[in-house]
């Protein structure tokens, strides 16, 4: 019985650890940095993201700023696969509604374990208000992962990125937008599976 209770406690601990995450791309700037790229109402702005893993993503954070004149807005996340340095197929989209104005925010989009097996992505947002957009990072390079310092902007607002809609700053500010991605921690998941298997084995033995 004691062993059974001990295993239950172990599984409980593993369940809490399994919630841990790792970051596989990070270019969020420090708080207070308010230089944003206003692509225009409902126009998609994306940055190229080379993650350190190709694990499934469970959360994406986006640095965002809007002026007081913008009004509360709806912010839509877009995640595209990379196709040889260009924007490829759409993998995921999600919208946060009524985002407050006049402040620096980090918007957290929960993702249903997307982009498994894909390391290079294009990630960005579209906002249904002018004078609002994704932050540009003052850092020349992401702190985790890499970026080619290129961004894509649906300038003609046709819902896709055309050949003439790729841009390169090549200076300050850089084109690395403020994006952070999270993935499930594989080690925790494996430990959880081992704990559950041990619990099942003990119950069978007892019977």
Secondary structure in CASP SS format (residue, H / E / C, confidence):
PFRMAT SS
TARGET T0000
AUTHOR 0000-0000-0000
METHOD secondary structure of the structure
MODEL  1
X C 1.00
X H 1.00
X H 1.00
X H 1.00
X H 1.00
X H 1.00
X H 1.00
X H 1.00
X H 1.00
X H 1.00
X H 1.00
X H 1.00
X H 1.00
X H 1.00
X H 1.00
X H 1.00
X H 1.00
X C 1.00
X C 1.00
X C 1.00
X E 1.00
X E 1.00
X E 1.00
X E 1.00
X E 1.00
X E 1.00
X C 1.00
X C 1.00
X C 1.00
X C 1.00
X C 1.00
X C 1.00
X C 1.00
X C 1.00
X C 1.00
X E 1.00
X E 1.00
X C 1.00
X C 1.00
X C 1.00
X C 1.00
X C 1.00
X C 1.00
X C 1.00
X E 1.00
X E 1.00
X E 1.00
X E 1.00
X E 1.00
X E 1.00
X C 1.00
X C 1.00
X C 1.00
X C 1.00
X C 1.00
X C 1.00
X E 1.00
X E 1.00
X E 1.00
X E 1.00
X E 1.00
X E 1.00
X E 1.00
X E 1.00
X E 1.00
X E 1.00
X C 1.00
X C 1.00
X C 1.00
X C 1.00
X C 1.00
X C 1.00
X E 1.00
X E 1.00
X E 1.00
X E 1.00
X E 1.00
X E 1.00
X E 1.00
X E 1.00
X E 1.00
X E 1.00
X E 1.00
X C 1.00
X C 1.00
X E 1.00
X E 1.00
X E 1.00
X E 1.00
X E 1.00
X E 1.00
X E 1.00
X E 1.00
X E 1.00
X E 1.00
X E 1.00
X E 1.00
X E 1.00
X E 1.00
X C 1.00
X C 1.00
X C 1.00
X C 1.00
X E 1.00
X E 1.00
X E 1.00
X E 1.00
X E 1.00
X E 1.00
X E 1.00
X E 1.00
X E 1.00
X E 1.00
X E 1.00
X C 1.00
X C 1.00
X C 1.00
X C 1.00
X C 1.00
X E 1.00
X E 1.00
X E 1.00
X E 1.00
X E 1.00
X E 1.00
X E 1.00
X E 1.00
X C 1.00
X C 1.00
X C 1.00
X C 1.00
X E 1.00
X E 1.00
X E 1.00
X E 1.00
X E 1.00
X C 1.00
X C 1.00
X C 1.00
X C 1.00
X C 1.00
X C 1.00
X C 1.00
X E 1.00
X C 1.00
X E 1.00
X C 1.00
X C 1.00
X C 1.00
X E 1.00
X E 1.00
X E 1.00
X E 1.00
X C 1.00
X C 1.00
X C 1.00
X C 1.00
X C 1.00
X C 1.00
X C 1.00
X C 1.00
X C 1.00
X C 1.00
X C 1.00
X C 1.00
X E 1.00
X E 1.00
X E 1.00
X C 1.00
X C 1.00
X C 1.00
X C 1.00
X C 1.00
X C 1.00
X C 1.00
X C 1.00
X E 1.00
X C 1.00
X E 1.00
X E 1.00
X E 1.00
X E 1.00
X E 1.00
X E 1.00
X C 1.00
X H 1.00
X H 1.00
X H 1.00
X H 1.00
X H 1.00
X H 1.00
X H 1.00
X H 1.00
X H 1.00
X H 1.00
X H 1.00
X H 1.00
X H 1.00
X H 1.00
X H 1.00
X H 1.00
X H 1.00
X H 1.00
X H 1.00
X H 1.00
X H 1.00
X C 1.00
END
